[in-house]
Amino acid sequence: MESTDGKTYGAIVAGAGPAGCSAALFIANAGNAVLLPDKSHFPREKVCGDAFSGKSIGVMRELALLSEIVKFPHGIVRGVSMFSPNGRSITVPFPKAEGMDFAGYTIRRKDVDSILFQAALAHKNIEVVQGFQVQGLLKDESGAVMGVEGSGADGKKQSFQSRVVIGADGAASAVSRLLKLPPSPVEHVYSAVRGYYSGISGLTENIELYFIDGVLPGYLWIFPMGNGIANVGVGILSSDLQKGRKHPAVVLKDAIANHPAISSRFKEAKLEGGIAGWSIPNGSFRKQCHGNGWVLVGDAASLVDPFSGEGVGNALSSGKFAAMAINRALSQNPGTMPLSADSLAGYSKEVDLKLRPEMENSYKLQRLSRFRFLLNLFIGKAASKPQARQIIVDMFASDEGKKKVESPLTYLRLLLP
């Protein structure tokens, strides 16, 4: 099938979230033509924990978009307060982000996505199609992907050709499904809910993590968003839900009403809007990320940190890495249609080098956090031992820190006076 618009794009990026816009912008910045279809119309609501730091800040700085963050309502993040199952707590500062006096931001995903989408919309090398649902993949005689087909907002069938298709369409990726790739198994997926609350007492510029019974290895979070609002949510492994654990919405309601460290702070709190849920595909599941004429990025590639549940940083980074490989392939293989898996292999190699080790260590941390006594020991000792407090900082800020936490020697040292 030929493209209905008679054009062949350098890349089609299916999905205009952080991963898709990152890929589209980096590809377009190299002078290549990009088509960016999305099933939604922007701005659109997107459920998320709303933390924004680390890799996210770095990629947004590269795209010259970091300064846009402060134009939207946002919070400042300086550290983390952690609460163990037995009620002990510890607060530690995060390292400051480069060029900043704090570690990061909290900002609604709707606003982050809007910043990226508007940049893509304004780019001369990017054509944006809103309200387009990908329903099929165009393929050559060998089965290599060479475009997409689907329906626009008016129901009209359309097809578009490209030298590579990027699946950036989230956890329920249509591109991944059409490629017949296996979905992330339930033991590698978090089921999460969140709501926005006003009137919570005692909010600071620290994010709060509560490791509570019935949720481990997940947790409850309170992320201050500025202006007296907080993103409050719970994430639980989907496999644990299938084994009979309470739904995260029930856990959240119970904690707000009854948890000794939480309930008193919600006496004057008000839920602003409703409770929304979403699925989080963890990077503990190793999903195929590229093939002949295609790559997957962000949640579609199952690249969320398995311990923290943070996905925007890896989404933005994977979009950048995909663009690097695609720009190289387009330059080195002029006229090739579609791009071969070999020419795109640099993307998966970059993910394996830059993202995979951190996700593997995070998965080990996630499994350790199933054990109530280890969390009680670790957070309890951190209240009095500087060494333990530093490990907490490191495990959020560096891969080496995660390795320390998984080592038995760490816990032996904690047990010593």
LUMKOLNU-502780 format. One line per 2 residues: number of its first residue (from 1); their letters; for each residue x, y, z of N, C-alpha, C. Coordinates in pm, whole numbers, plus 50000, padded with zeros to 5 digits. Each point is the difference from the previous one (the first is absolute). Layout:
% LUMKOLNU-502780
NUM = a = X,Y,Z,X,Y,Z,X,Y,Z; ...
% end
This chain:
% LUMKOLNU-502780
1 = me = 50085,49880,50000,49915,50120,50000,50088,50125,50000; 49968,50094,49915,50076,50124,49994,49946,50100,50101
3 = st = 50087,50094,50037,49960,50106,50091,49891,50085,49935; 49894,50030,50076,49891,50079,49944,50039,50145,49979
5 = dg = 50109,50044,50063,50042,50139,49976,50117,50006,49901; 50039,49885,49942,50103,49996,49898,50140,50032,50047
7 = kt = 50024,49996,50129,50129,50040,50056,50059,49886,50081; 50132,49991,49999,50070,49906,50087,50078,50079,50103
9 = yg = 49972,49976,50126,50065,50072,50110,50127,49927,50042; 50091,50076,50058,50117,49936,50059,49958,49909,50114
11 = ai = 49903,50048,50080,49950,49921,50113,49856,50036,50028; 49923,49900,50037,49867,50020,50057,50010,49965,50147
13 = va = 49961,50092,50087,50004,49978,50144,49856,49990,50050; 49956,49881,50033,49863,49977,50044,49990,50027,50150
15 = ga = 49946,50117,50037,49986,50036,50141,50079,50125,50032; 49931,50102,50052,50063,50130,50024,50019,50031,50148
17 = gp = 50025,49895,50081,50038,50020,50139,50148,50034,50009; 50058,49992,50120,50142,50035,50016,50095,49921,49911
19 = ag = 49982,49867,49991,50090,49920,49918,49985,50036,49853; 49875,50013,49953,49977,50030,49859,50046,50138,49961
21 = cs = 49970,50100,50081,50044,50136,49967,50151,50013,50007; 50061,49933,50097,50146,50002,50008,50061,49943,49872
23 = aa = 49953,49884,49957,50051,49940,49877,49975,50090,49880; 49877,50051,49989,49965,50083,49885,50086,50125,49992
25 = lf = 50021,50066,50114,50077,50124,50001,50147,49976,49967; 50059,49895,50056,50141,49974,49971,50019,49957,49854
27 = ia = 49905,49926,49944,50009,49961,49859,49982,50121,49910; 49901,50081,50033,49973,50120,49920,50114,50101,50008
29 = na = 50062,50009,50116,50113,50093,50016,50117,49965,49909; 50005,49873,49958,50106,49957,49907,49960,50023,49855
31 = gn = 49883,50060,49978,49957,50034,49865,49913,49896,49933; 49955,49899,50073,49918,49894,49943,49852,50027,50019
33 = av = 49919,49960,49903,49856,50022,50004,49934,49897,50091; 49914,50047,50089,49934,49913,50099,49849,50021,49993
35 = ll = 49926,49890,50006,49856,50005,50020,49973,49955,50143; 49920,50079,50073,49973,49973,50141,49849,49988,50022
37 = pd = 49943,49880,49982,49858,49981,50027,49974,49960,50145; 49887,50042,50055,49959,49959,50135,49849,49984,50001
39 = ks = 49952,49901,50074,49856,49973,50003,49922,50109,50073; 50069,50077,50084,49934,50104,50080,50012,50136,49933
41 = hf = 49927,50097,50057,50017,50141,49967,50062,50069,50121; 50099,50082,49976,50072,50067,50109,49945,50140,50022
43 = pr = 50009,50048,50126,50050,49931,50120,49905,49891,50045; 50055,49894,50057,49919,49891,50050,50052,49955,50136
45 = ek = 49910,49951,50082,50037,49954,50134,50081,49873,49990; 50099,49983,50088,50081,49879,50003,50029,49966,50145
47 = vc = 49968,49879,50041,50019,49960,50139,50146,49966,50024; 50056,50052,50110,50143,49985,50027,50027,50038,50145
49 = gd = 50119,49963,50050,50040,50044,50133,50052,50143,50001; 50037,50053,49883,50034,50141,49979,50138,50042,50051
51 = af = 50088,49906,50037,50136,50037,50037,50081,50027,49874; 50092,50096,50007,50075,50041,49882,50140,50042,50043
53 = sg = 50097,49912,49978,50137,50029,50044,50097,49915,49921; 50127,50002,50041,50101,49912,49941,50008,50008,49848
55 = ks = 49978,49884,49936,50013,49992,49854,49900,50092,49931; 49882,50019,50058,49899,50086,49939,50054,50142,49982
57 = ig = 50063,50051,50105,50055,50135,49994,50109,50009,49894; 50085,49898,49992,50109,50001,49903,49950,50004,49856
59 = vm = 49901,49917,49967,49950,49996,49862,49925,50128,49966; 49920,50050,50094,49928,50125,49973,50098,50116,49980
61 = re = 50111,49997,50070,50103,50104,49981,50059,49989,49859; 50027,49877,49955,50053,49981,49865,49904,50050,49893
63 = la = 49871,49987,50026,49899,50044,49905,49965,50148,50016; 50071,50069,50090,49978,50143,50027,49857,50026,50048
65 = ll = 49946,49906,50078,49863,50012,50049,49991,50006,50152; 50112,49989,50070,49996,49994,50146,49941,50128,50060
67 = se = 50029,50112,49939,49950,50128,50053,49849,50011,49993; 49936,49915,49920,49854,50004,49987,49930,49944,50124
69 = iv = 50070,49915,50076,49939,49935,50117,49943,50102,50098; 50075,50105,50028,49960,50095,50104,49885,50089,49956
71 = kf = 49959,49990,49874,49886,50078,49953,49867,49934,50037; 50008,49878,50055,49882,49926,50043,50003,49982,50152
73 = ph = 49886,49977,50063,50002,49970,50144,50091,49880,50027; 50084,50012,50101,50096,49893,50027,50045,50006,50145
75 = gi = 50060,49892,50045,50062,49996,50131,50150,49981,49985; 50071,50027,50107,50145,49980,50006,50028,49877,50087
77 = vr = 50091,49916,49955,50038,49880,50076,50142,50017,50052; 50015,49990,50133,50133,50011,50061,50046,49869,50063
79 = gv = 49908,49911,50034,50040,49876,50066,49885,49902,50008; 50018,49896,50081,49899,49896,50015,49983,49965,50147
81 = sm = 49876,49980,50041,49969,49945,50132,49945,49859,49980; 50060,49904,50068,49960,49860,49985,49947,49947,50133
83 = fs = 49893,49922,49992,49934,49948,50119,49995,49848,49992; 50054,49934,50102,50005,49854,50000,49867,49941,50046
85 = pn = 49979,49870,49976,49876,49937,50044,49974,50012,50150; 50107,50005,50083,49980,50011,50145,49991,50144,50050
87 = gr = 49998,50096,49907,49976,50139,50039,50122,50087,50014; 50121,49943,49987,50120,50084,50004,50010,50083,49873
89 = si = 50068,50114,50008,50012,50085,49883,50137,50066,49995; 50036,50043,49880,50126,50068,49979,49983,50097,49884
91 = tv = 50060,50117,50011,49998,50098,49892,50143,50030,49958; 50026,49990,49870,50134,50026,49949,49991,50091,49877
93 = pf = 50099,50087,49982,49999,50088,49882,50051,49926,49876; 49948,50038,49885,50052,49949,49873,50114,50089,49951
95 = pk = 50089,49945,49920,50101,50085,49935,49930,50104,49911; 50057,50117,49991,49942,50104,49916,50023,49968,49853
97 = ae = 49901,50033,49918,50015,49984,49856,50101,50100,49946; 50062,49966,49889,50101,50089,49940,49941,50138,49973
99 = gm = 50067,50102,50053,49958,50137,49977,49879,50044,50079; 49960,49920,50100,49882,50033,50079,50032,49994,50149
101 = df = 49913,50060,50078,50017,49999,50145,49911,49895,50065; 49949,49908,49921,49910,49895,50050,50015,49879,49909
103 = ag = 49930,49890,50035,50020,49875,49927,49913,49987,49876; 49879,50055,50005,49909,49983,49888,49867,50067,50025
105 = yt = 49902,49963,49918,49868,50060,50007,49893,49893,50021; 49883,50045,50040,49876,49926,49977,49915,50087,49910
107 = ir = 49945,49942,49897,49920,50073,49902,49906,49901,49933; 49878,50040,49978,49902,49910,49942,50045,49953,49862
109 = rk = 49978,49870,49974,50039,49944,49870,49931,50072,49886; 49876,50041,50023,49928,50074,49896,50081,50121,49955
111 = dv = 50066,50067,50094,50077,50120,49967,50133,49966,49934; 50067,49895,50050,50125,49956,49936,49972,49961,49856
113 = ds = 49894,49921,49979,49965,49956,49866,49966,50119,49910; 49935,50100,50056,49964,50118,49923,50125,50076,49953
115 = il = 50099,50012,50089,50125,50066,49963,50065,49929,49881; 50011,49869,50010,50063,49923,49894,49918,50003,49872
117 = fq = 49869,49986,50014,49913,49996,49882,50004,50133,49925; 49996,50111,50072,50004,50131,49935,50133,50020,49926
119 = aa = 50109,49948,50056,50129,50009,49932,49997,49920,49871; 49940,49881,50004,49988,49918,49879,49909,50067,49898
121 = la = 49890,50056,50047,49904,50066,49911,50063,50117,49926; 50093,50069,50066,50063,50117,49941,50119,49967,49911
123 = hk = 50046,49875,50002,50121,49964,49927,49971,49987,49851; 50084,50058,49919,49978,50002,49855,50010,49861,49936
125 = ni = 50070,49907,50065,50019,49867,49942,49905,49895,50056; 49906,50042,50083,49905,49906,50062,49857,50034,49957
127 = ev = 49930,49899,49949,49857,50013,49970,49924,49925,50109; 49910,50068,50067,49923,49942,50109,49860,49966,49952
129 = vq = 49952,49880,50035,49864,49959,49968,49933,49958,50130; 49907,50083,50049,49928,49967,50123,49875,49919,49968
131 = gf = 49960,49916,50093,49880,49919,49982,50016,49887,49900; 50124,49955,49978,50026,49890,49906,50032,49873,50077
133 = qv = 49922,49896,49977,50017,49872,50067,50072,49902,49907; 50120,49956,50038,50072,49900,49921,49927,49867,50011
135 = qg = 49963,49944,49885,49925,49874,49997,50071,49890,49923; 50106,50036,49930,50074,49899,49925,50138,50052,49964
137 = ll = 50088,49907,49962,50135,50035,49957,50016,49963,49853; 50056,50091,49922,50036,49969,49863,50130,49921,50001
139 = kd = 50008,49896,49918,50119,49916,49996,50038,49969,49856; 50131,49978,49978,50044,49958,49868,49989,49849,49987
141 = es = 50045,49946,49889,49984,49856,49975,50076,49913,50100; 50102,50057,50066,50077,49923,50099,49941,50008,50140
143 = ga = 49899,50086,50018,49940,50018,50132,50055,50118,50076; 50094,50074,49941,50056,50118,50066,49897,50113,50000
145 = vm = 49996,50075,50110,49902,50107,50016,50042,50122,49917; 49903,50057,49928,50030,50115,49916,49890,50107,50007
147 = gv = 49925,50000,50111,49899,50103,50017,49886,49954,50087; 49897,50085,50011,49884,49970,50083,49873,50031,49922
149 = eg = 49891,49939,50043,49868,50033,49948,49904,50009,50117; 49895,50077,49982,49904,50016,50108,49891,50098,49962
151 = sg = 49930,50049,50103,49888,50090,49979,50024,50133,50069; 49963,50108,49931,50009,50131,50060,49877,50032,50082
153 = ad = 49996,50122,50053,49889,50041,50086,49867,49995,49927; 50004,50014,49865,49877,49996,49921,49962,49860,49956
155 = gk = 50077,49900,50043,49973,49862,49963,50057,49959,49867; 50061,50092,49930,50057,49972,49869,50126,49915,50012
157 = kq = 50008,49894,49917,50118,49914,49999,50116,50071,49930; 50118,49991,50062,50119,50060,49942,50119,49908,50021
159 = sf = 50100,50014,49913,50125,49926,50018,50117,50093,49973; 50110,49974,50068,50119,50085,49988,50124,49910,49995
161 = qs = 50091,50033,49909,50122,49922,49985,50118,50070,50067; 50094,49919,50048,50121,50055,50060,50111,49896,49993
163 = rv = 50119,50046,50027,50115,49909,50000,50015,49929,50134; 49934,50052,50102,49997,49932,50129,49877,50047,50076
165 = vi = 49942,49910,50077,49885,50031,50086,50043,49985,50146; 49971,50101,50080,50032,49997,50142,49871,49983,50079
167 = ga = 49992,49894,50076,49885,49979,50090,50026,50072,50130; 49930,50113,50019,50014,50080,50122,49862,50019,50062
169 = dg = 49917,49898,49986,49858,50011,50035,49963,49931,50131; 50094,49999,50094,49968,49966,50138,49990,49853,50033
171 = aa = 49955,49975,50123,49995,49863,50054,49911,49908,49918; 49893,50053,49941,49910,49921,49917,50030,50022,49852
173 = sa = 50126,50006,49966,50046,50036,49867,49933,49920,49888; 49936,50073,49908,49943,49936,49882,50110,49948,49908
175 = vs = 50110,50075,49989,50110,49957,49915,50058,49868,50050; 50022,49990,50131,50052,49876,50057,49903,49884,49976
177 = rl = 49873,50026,50017,49899,49894,49979,49998,49956,49855; 50006,50095,49906,49999,49967,49858,50127,49926,49956
179 = lk = 50109,50021,50075,50123,49925,49975,49995,49860,50060; 49890,49973,50074,49980,49872,50068,50108,49971,50106
181 = lp = 50045,50107,50064,50094,49985,50111,49923,49966,50127; 50057,49919,50089,49928,49965,50124,49986,50120,50092
183 = ps = 49885,50015,50067,49984,50109,50097,50084,49973,50124; 50023,50103,50079,50074,49982,50125,49920,49909,50093
185 = pv = 50060,49894,50056,49929,49912,50092,49957,50076,50126; 49892,49953,50064,49944,50074,50113,50098,50015,50116
187 = eh = 50096,49908,50013,50098,50014,50109,50100,50111,49972; 49994,50058,49880,50087,50111,49964,49921,50127,49970
189 = vy = 49879,50009,50055,49914,50117,49977,49944,50048,50134; 50009,50129,50025,49933,50060,50115,49861,50047,49959
191 = sa = 49904,49979,50088,49869,50064,49990,50000,50115,50099; 49973,50120,49953,50013,50118,50085,49878,50090,49988
193 = vr = 49977,50076,50106,49895,50103,50000,50059,50127,50059; 49940,50113,49963,50042,50126,50061,49884,50099,49997
195 = gy = 50005,50092,50096,49906,50110,50004,50073,50126,50044; 49943,50115,49971,50056,50127,50044,49920,50050,50120
197 = ys = 50072,50030,50109,49937,50044,50124,50051,50139,50038; 49909,50082,50048,50036,50128,50062,49978,49988,50150
199 = gi = 50060,50090,50075,49975,50006,50143,50071,49897,50085; 50100,49931,49946,50078,49905,50080,50096,50080,50087
201 = sg = 50002,49971,50128,50091,50072,50090,50141,49943,49992; 50097,50085,50032,50138,49954,50013,50075,49974,49872
203 = lt = 49951,50051,49886,50074,49981,49875,50129,50082,50001; 50105,49944,49944,50129,50068,49989,50045,49994,49855
205 = en = 50128,50020,49977,50054,49984,49865,50069,49864,49984; 49959,49905,50083,50048,49862,49989,49887,49911,49952
207 = ie = 50031,49907,49910,49903,49897,49966,49993,49901,50115; 49888,49931,50015,49979,49908,50112,49964,49861,49947
209 = ly = 50070,49899,50051,49975,49861,49962,49966,49919,50125; 49886,49931,49996,49953,49921,50113,49997,49853,49959
211 = fi = 50086,49921,50064,50001,49856,49977,49906,49936,50103; 49882,49962,49955,49897,49955,50092,49961,49855,49969
213 = dg = 49954,49930,50103,49958,49861,49984,49887,49990,49898; 50004,49892,49923,49898,49978,49900,50031,50065,49866
215 = vl = 50112,50071,49993,50038,50069,49877,50137,49953,49950; 50089,49964,50092,50138,49963,49965,50002,49896,49887
217 = pg = 50091,50017,49901,50110,50095,49994,49962,50138,49945; 49872,50027,49984,49957,50133,49961,50000,50094,50119
219 = yl = 49945,50119,49980,49995,50097,50109,49891,50102,49975; 49969,50075,50103,49911,50116,49989,50088,50124,49993
221 = wi = 49960,50096,49917,50080,50122,49989,49916,50125,50023; 50067,50102,50048,49945,50136,50006,50104,50091,49938
223 = fp = 49968,50057,49883,50093,50087,49929,49943,50142,49999; 50054,50092,50079,49953,50139,49998,50018,50063,49862
225 = mg = 49895,50065,49951,50000,50056,49866,50010,50152,49998; 50013,50062,50119,49994,50145,50009,49856,50048,50011
227 = ng = 49984,50123,50048,49867,50060,50014,49906,49918,50088; 50058,49926,50097,49918,49927,50095,49938,49873,49946
229 = ia = 50042,49955,49883,49947,49879,49938,50104,49889,50009; 49953,49875,50014,50092,49886,49999,49942,49888,49914
231 = nv = 50088,49933,49929,49966,49878,49928,50016,49886,50100; 49892,49929,50029,50000,49892,50099,49956,49872,49931
233 = gv = 50080,49895,50013,49965,49877,49930,50061,49876,50061; 49965,49886,49941,50048,49869,50044,50027,49915,49877
235 = gi = 50111,49924,50003,50030,49905,49895,50021,49861,50057; 49936,49900,49940,50009,49861,50044,50026,49913,49877
237 = ls = 50085,49899,50013,50024,49910,49889,49870,49932,49956; 49976,49997,49871,49877,49941,49949,49989,49852,50034
239 = sd = 50113,49931,50008,49999,49859,50037,49951,49980,50143; 50030,50097,50089,49952,49991,50138,49849,50024,50007
241 = lq = 49950,50086,49912,49854,50021,49996,49929,49871,49960; 50059,49928,49906,49939,49873,49957,50002,49896,50111
243 = kg = 50089,50019,50097,50007,49906,50113,49910,50042,50115; 49921,50105,49981,49900,50037,50100,50029,50123,50081
245 = rk = 50107,50073,49968,50026,50124,50075,49894,50105,49968; 49984,50095,50092,49903,50106,49979,50040,50087,49882
247 = hp = 49898,50053,49932,50026,50091,49889,50067,50126,50055; 50093,50059,49923,50070,50119,50051,49906,50114,50038
249 = av = 49885,50013,49935,49906,50105,50038,49944,49977,50139; 49981,49873,50036,49951,49965,50135,50110,50026,50102
251 = vl = 50124,49961,49966,50113,50023,50090,50017,50150,50026; 49988,50080,49896,50015,50145,50014,49893,50056,50093
253 = kd = 49877,49961,49980,49891,50048,50084,50020,49959,50145; 50040,49875,50023,50023,49950,50137,50115,50076,50067
255 = ai = 50108,50025,49925,50116,50068,50058,49965,50143,50039; 49926,50069,49914,49962,50138,50031,49911,50005,50124
257 = an = 49921,49896,50020,49908,49998,50114,50065,49949,50128; 50098,49908,49987,50044,49927,50119,50150,49995,50026
259 = hp = 50085,50027,49903,50143,49985,50022,50047,50104,50103; 50073,49957,50103,50036,50092,50109,50085,50118,49958
261 = ai = 50081,49987,49895,50085,50110,49956,49935,50085,49891; 49883,49957,49954,49936,50067,49887,49865,50061,50034
263 = ss = 49917,49927,50072,49858,50037,50015,49980,50138,50061; 50079,50035,50103,49980,50129,50066,50031,50117,49906
265 = rf = 50085,49977,49900,50037,50105,49906,49893,50024,49895; 49904,49908,49988,49895,50011,49899,49867,50045,50058
267 = ke = 49999,50044,50126,49873,50040,50062,49932,50113,49925; 50078,50093,49946,49943,50113,49926,50023,49987,49849
269 = ak = 50045,49883,49957,50035,49981,49859,49876,49981,49914; 50013,50040,49874,49891,49987,49905,50054,49941,49869
271 = le = 49931,49899,49951,50036,49940,49872,49955,50093,49887; 50096,50045,49920,49971,50091,49889,49984,49917,49872
273 = gg = 49876,49969,49966,49977,49912,49887,49984,49857,50048; 50031,49904,49914,49981,49860,50036,50130,49925,50018
275 = ia = 49986,49873,50035,50114,49908,50007,50013,49932,49864; 50119,50004,49943,50024,49940,49868,50105,49891,50011
277 = gw = 49991,49901,49913,50094,49888,50005,50071,49978,49868; 50111,49930,50005,50074,49965,49879,50092,49882,50027
279 = si = 50050,49941,49893,50094,49888,50009,50141,50049,49970; 50097,49944,50073,50139,50043,49986,50086,49879,49963
281 = pn = 50044,49989,49873,50081,49885,49957,50147,50016,50039; 50046,49916,50088,50133,50014,50058,50111,49949,49909
283 = gs = 50116,50061,50014,50117,49958,49925,50061,49870,50049; 49940,49937,50101,50045,49867,50042,49966,49896,49895
285 = fr = 49907,50032,49910,49968,49915,49885,50077,50052,49880; 50081,49914,49943,50085,50041,49887,49923,49979,49870
287 = kq = 49954,50108,49943,49918,49994,49878,50085,50032,49878; 49971,49933,49889,50070,50032,49876,49971,50144,49962
289 = ch = 50104,50075,49968,49986,50144,49979,50016,50044,49855; 50047,49911,49911,50016,50042,49861,49993,49879,49908
291 = gn = 49974,50028,49874,49995,49898,49897,50007,50066,49864; 49968,49927,49895,50006,50055,49865,49893,50107,49979
293 = gw = 50045,50125,49997,49911,50111,49974,49927,50055,50121; 50037,49956,50121,49928,50049,50118,50086,50003,50125
295 = vl = 49961,50087,50093,50055,50002,50135,49886,50033,50097; 50017,49961,50125,49907,50035,50107,50074,50085,50103
297 = vg = 49932,50099,50056,50061,50088,50099,49904,50020,50118; 50056,50046,50113,49917,50032,50116,49923,49883,50055
299 = da = 49876,50024,50044,49918,49895,50058,49970,49889,49900; 49993,50033,49872,49977,49897,49898,50112,49897,50000
301 = as = 50120,50041,50043,50115,49911,50008,50021,49945,50140; 49906,50030,50092,50008,49952,50139,50130,50046,50067
303 = lv = 50014,50132,50015,50126,50057,50049,49984,50080,50130; 49896,49972,50078,49980,50071,50126,50090,49941,50109
305 = dp = 50055,50086,50085,50085,49955,50110,49919,49909,50093; 50044,49874,50023,49920,49906,50078,49989,50032,50149
307 = fs = 50092,50080,50053,49994,50033,50143,49922,50128,50024; 50037,50107,49932,49937,50129,50025,49870,50017,49923
309 = ge = 49984,49927,49888,49883,50019,49915,50009,50122,49911; 50115,50067,49998,50018,50120,49919,50024,49960,49855
311 = gv = 49923,50060,49908,50012,49960,49861,50032,50111,49902; 49978,50127,50039,50017,50110,49905,50147,50015,49960
313 = gn = 50092,49987,50095,50142,50013,49969,50047,49898,49899; 49961,49874,50020,50039,49896,49905,49926,50016,49868
315 = al = 49878,50052,50004,49926,50025,49876,50070,50105,49915; 50034,50113,50062,50070,50106,49927,50136,49951,49950
317 = ss = 50071,49925,50085,50132,49950,49962,49991,49899,49886; 49903,49909,50007,49987,49900,49894,49963,50065,49868
319 = gk = 49916,50106,50005,49970,50074,49878,50124,50061,49939; 50084,50056,50085,50127,50056,49952,50090,49892,49940
321 = fa = 50012,49886,50070,50087,49893,49951,49949,49944,49867; 49868,49985,49989,49942,49953,49874,50032,50097,49887
323 = am = 49985,50129,50029,50029,50102,49899,50145,49995,49956; 50092,49981,50093,50143,49992,49966,50024,49886,49901
325 = ai = 49943,49883,50029,50019,49885,49912,49934,50021,49865; 49880,50058,50000,49926,50022,49876,50068,50106,49914
327 = nr = 50044,50109,50061,50070,50102,49922,50126,49944,49936; 50070,49916,50075,50121,49937,49945,49964,49907,49884
329 = al = 49893,49921,50019,49959,49906,49896,49950,50072,49875; 49925,50107,50018,49951,50076,49886,50115,50061,49921
331 = sq = 50102,50045,50072,50115,50062,49935,50087,49897,49927; 50017,49884,50062,50091,49899,49944,49934,49911,49895
333 = np = 49867,50003,49995,49927,49913,49907,49901,50081,49917; 50050,50097,49922,49909,50087,49925,49915,49919,49901
335 = gt = 49869,50026,50004,49911,49933,49907,49951,49864,50044; 50062,49941,50104,49958,49869,50047,49860,50009,50060
337 = mp = 49912,49908,49955,49862,50004,50045,49949,49859,50018; 49968,49956,50120,50020,50068,50129,50140,49973,50056
339 = ls = 50031,50066,50114,50129,49979,50064,50006,49860,50061; 50114,49936,49987,50016,49863,50051,50019,49997,50151
341 = ad = 49974,49883,50058,50023,49982,50143,50146,50024,50035; 50091,49956,49912,50142,50019,50027,50035,50148,50008
343 = sl = 49940,50081,49914,50033,50142,49999,49942,50073,50121; 49900,49938,50065,49937,50060,50118,50048,49940,50131
345 = ag = 50092,49902,49991,50043,49926,50120,50069,50090,50102; 50055,50112,49956,50066,50091,50094,49906,50051,50107
347 = ys = 49870,50007,49968,49902,50045,50100,49993,49902,50117; 49979,49874,49972,49991,49901,50108,50131,49991,50078
349 = ke = 50113,50015,49929,50129,49999,50068,50012,50117,50097; 49949,50117,49961,50006,50117,50086,49909,49982,50122
351 = vd = 49882,49942,49978,49911,49970,50113,50067,49903,50096; 50064,49896,49944,50067,49901,50085,50115,50063,50077
353 = lk = 50067,50096,49940,50115,50064,50064,49959,50106,50101; 49902,50084,49966,49968,50117,50079,49881,49981,50095
355 = lr = 49905,49913,49966,49880,49986,50082,49986,49864,50067; 50042,49895,49930,49974,49865,50050,50068,49969,50133
357 = pe = 50128,50037,50021,50063,49967,50129,49926,50061,50118; 49957,50125,49987,49926,50065,50109,49867,49930,50026
359 = me = 49931,49959,49893,49872,49931,50019,50020,49862,50063; 50108,49933,49964,50028,49869,50061,50028,50013,50149
361 = ns = 50076,50102,50038,50026,50022,50142,49874,50045,50074; 49917,50078,49933,49874,50042,50060,49907,49881,50023
363 = yk = 50006,49904,49909,49917,49880,50016,50044,49920,50123; 50131,49995,50021,50050,49933,50120,49953,50073,50126
365 = lq = 50002,50133,49995,49949,50078,50112,49852,49975,50022; 49926,49992,49891,49856,49973,50012,49975,49867,50072
367 = rl = 50076,49899,49963,49981,49868,50063,50040,50002,50148; 50106,50075,50031,50039,50013,50141,49893,50071,50082
369 = sr = 49932,50096,49937,49901,50078,50075,49872,49923,50028; 49993,49875,49957,49890,49913,50042,50012,49962,50148
371 = fr = 50123,50007,50050,50026,49950,50135,49984,50112,50102; 49896,49990,50078,49965,50101,50099,50115,50028,50097
373 = fl = 50066,49893,50045,50104,50017,50102,50120,50076,49944; 50029,49982,49869,50112,50074,49940,49969,50149,49991
375 = ln = 49878,50033,49965,49961,50141,49993,50004,50064,50139; 49950,49926,50100,50004,50051,50137,50143,50021,50047
377 = lf = 50086,49903,49969,50141,50010,50039,50067,50117,49930; 49981,50008,49870,50070,50099,49921,49960,50142,50037
379 = ig = 49870,50026,50005,49954,50135,50031,50025,50033,50147; 49986,49900,50088,50027,50023,50142,50144,50037,50025
381 = ka = 50093,49928,49936,50141,50030,50018,50038,50134,49937; 49932,50033,49889,50031,50126,49933,49969,50121,50088
383 = as = 49910,49980,50095,49966,50110,50090,50118,50039,50088; 50095,49907,50019,50112,50029,50090,50137,49982,49936
385 = kp = 50007,49939,49881,50129,49973,49939,50016,50078,49869; 50095,50094,49994,50023,50077,49877,50026,49912,49879
387 = qa = 50068,49887,50022,50030,49909,49890,49872,49952,49933; 49901,49964,50080,49873,49952,49945,49925,50112,49929
389 = rq = 50006,50120,50054,49933,50114,49934,50062,50025,49862; 50131,49988,49991,50067,50021,49872,49960,49894,49898
391 = ii = 49980,49878,50046,49958,49893,49909,49863,50032,49942; 49911,50056,50083,49867,50038,49951,50013,50105,49890
393 = vd = 50085,50099,50022,50022,50102,49898,50053,49935,49872; 50100,49914,50016,50065,49939,49885,49905,49910,49921
395 = mf = 49911,49930,50071,49917,49903,49928,49896,50069,49913; 49969,50125,50028,49915,50077,49912,50079,50075,49894
397 = as = 50126,50028,50030,50078,50088,49913,50102,49929,49912; 50036,49874,50034,50106,49936,49923,49982,49849,49995
399 = de = 50057,49942,49895,49996,49855,49984,50087,49932,50105; 50111,50063,50036,50088,49943,50101,49927,49990,50135
401 = gk = 49918,50099,50029,49924,49997,50125,49905,49881,50006; 49937,49968,49886,49910,49885,49995,50077,49871,50026
403 = kk = 50122,49992,49948,50082,49881,50021,50034,49982,50148; 50025,50111,50069,50030,49992,50144,49883,49940,50077
405 = ve = 49879,50043,49966,49883,49955,50075,49976,49851,49981; 50034,49945,49883,49976,49858,49976,50107,49910,50065
407 = sp = 50109,50059,50048,50110,49922,50056,49970,49957,50145; 50017,49872,50034,49982,49955,50139,50091,50074,50098
409 = lt = 50118,50044,49952,50092,50072,50088,49940,50131,50052; 49913,50058,49920,49934,50124,50042,49920,49976,50126
411 = yl = 49925,49890,50004,49914,49972,50115,50082,49954,50120; 50112,49933,49974,50089,49962,50109,50055,50125,50068
413 = rl = 50041,50097,49921,50053,50125,50055,49892,50074,50079; 49875,49994,49952,49891,50067,50070,49972,49937,50135
415 = ll = 50024,49869,50009,49974,49931,50127,50106,50029,50105; 50119,50042,49955,50107,50031,50095,49974,50134,50068
417 = p = 50047,50016,50124,49980,50128,50072,50065,50115,49925
% end
